Each structure stands twice: as C-alpha cells, then as structure tokens.
Amino acid sequence: MRQDLSQMPVQTYPCITCPFEGSKPVAFTPGSYARYVANVVYLKGQHRCHSVNNQMLCRGGRNLLLKVLCVNKLISEPTDAAFESASAEALSNKNVNQTPI
C-alpha cells in the first residue's frame, strides 16, 4: 500500500549525497539510477531523502519533479508554491467531480 506523502515536508536543500543534485551523490548502478529517475519523471511518486531516514522528501527529487511538471505545462513555474497550488486545485476538482455514494 502506498503512503500519502502530501503532508511530508521537503528538504530545504539537496543533501550532499543526493542522487539527483548532491555534490557527492550516492553511487548507483545505471539501472538503479534509471529507476529512481523514472519514478519521478513518469510521475509515479516522490523520492524520500535517505539522509534523514526517509522522514522528509528529497529536495533533489522534488526539483526534478518540478522541472518535469513545468515543461509539461502542469505547473506555471518550477517552484514549490506552483506545485502546491496545482495540487490543491487538482484535489478540489477531484472532490467536486466525485459522485456521492
């Protein structure tokens, strides 16, 4: 079962060993790295930060997600504020379009 990560805080900055934006990224095999990137790029999920025991979302992964969403015109600019606004709008539309049981 997938965990709802919508309320999980995002790291302020990428950690040094961030596989996406760290100055000394964790070493992965090309296949493993491709799976991490694909998870974000194909909007399957967000990446948790390994530096804080997976208690926060990865800033490097979020930055990648923001760029993908912006390029695909799903958000107006690659910022957390644009992401939060689009997420709130999507959730609002989902709730409006649901048929009561």
C-alpha positions as CSV (number, residue, x, y, z in Angstrom):
1,M,0.0,0.0,0.0
2,R,1.3,3.4,-0.9
3,Q,1.7,6.1,1.7
4,D,0.2,9.5,1.3
5,L,3.2,11.8,1.1
6,S,1.3,15.0,0.6
7,Q,1.9,16.2,4.1
8,M,5.5,15.1,4.3
9,P,7.9,18.0,4.5
10,V,10.5,18.5,1.7
11,Q,14.2,19.1,2.5
12,T,15.2,22.7,2.1
13,Y,18.3,21.9,0.1
14,P,19.6,18.7,-1.5
15,C,21.8,16.7,0.8
16,I,25.5,16.2,-0.2
17,T,24.8,12.6,-1.2
18,C,21.6,13.3,-3.1
19,P,21.5,11.1,-6.2
20,F,19.8,13.9,-8.1
21,E,21.7,17.1,-7.1
22,G,24.3,16.2,-4.5
23,S,27.9,17.4,-4.8
24,K,29.0,13.8,-3.8
25,P,26.0,11.7,-5.0
26,V,25.4,8.1,-3.8
27,A,26.8,5.6,-6.3
28,F,24.2,3.6,-8.1
29,T,24.3,1.2,-10.9
30,P,22.9,2.8,-14.1
31,G,19.8,0.6,-13.9
32,S,19.1,1.6,-10.3
33,Y,19.6,5.2,-11.1
34,A,17.3,4.9,-14.1
35,R,14.6,3.5,-11.9
36,Y,14.9,6.4,-9.4
37,V,14.7,9.0,-12.2
38,A,11.9,7.2,-14.0
39,N,9.8,7.1,-10.8
40,V,10.0,10.9,-10.6
41,V,9.9,11.7,-14.4
42,Y,6.9,9.4,-15.0
43,L,5.1,10.9,-12.0
44,K,4.8,7.6,-10.2
45,G,5.9,9.0,-6.9
46,Q,8.2,11.3,-4.9
47,H,11.6,10.3,-3.6
48,R,12.3,10.2,0.1
49,C,15.6,11.6,1.5
50,H,17.9,8.9,2.7
51,S,19.9,11.4,4.8
52,V,17.0,11.9,7.2
53,N,15.9,8.3,7.5
54,N,13.2,8.8,4.9
55,Q,11.3,11.2,7.1
56,M,11.3,14.0,4.5
57,L,11.0,14.2,0.8
58,C,14.2,14.6,-1.2
59,R,14.8,18.2,-2.4
60,G,16.8,17.0,-5.5
61,G,14.0,14.6,-6.5
62,R,11.4,17.4,-5.9
63,N,13.4,19.8,-8.1
64,L,13.5,17.3,-10.9
65,L,9.7,16.7,-10.5
66,L,9.1,20.5,-10.6
67,K,11.1,20.8,-13.9
68,V,9.1,17.9,-15.4
69,L,5.8,19.3,-14.4
70,C,6.7,22.8,-15.7
71,V,8.0,21.5,-19.0
72,N,4.7,19.6,-19.4
73,K,2.8,22.8,-18.5
74,L,1.2,21.2,-15.5
75,I,2.5,24.0,-13.3
76,S,3.3,27.6,-14.3
77,E,6.9,27.6,-12.9
78,P,9.2,25.1,-11.2
79,T,8.5,26.1,-7.6
80,D,7.0,24.5,-4.6
81,A,4.4,27.2,-4.5
82,A,3.2,26.4,-8.1
83,F,3.2,22.7,-7.2
84,E,1.2,23.2,-4.0
85,S,-1.3,25.5,-5.9
86,A,-1.8,22.9,-8.7
87,S,-2.1,20.1,-6.2
88,A,-4.8,21.9,-4.2
89,E,-6.7,22.7,-7.4
90,A,-6.5,19.1,-8.6
91,L,-7.7,17.8,-5.2
92,S,-10.5,20.4,-5.3
93,N,-11.6,19.3,-8.7
94,K,-11.4,15.6,-7.7
95,N,-13.7,16.3,-4.8
96,V,-16.2,18.3,-6.9
97,N,-16.4,15.6,-9.5
98,Q,-17.0,12.7,-7.2
99,T,-20.5,11.3,-7.1
100,P,-21.8,10.7,-3.5
101,I,-22.5,7.1,-2.7
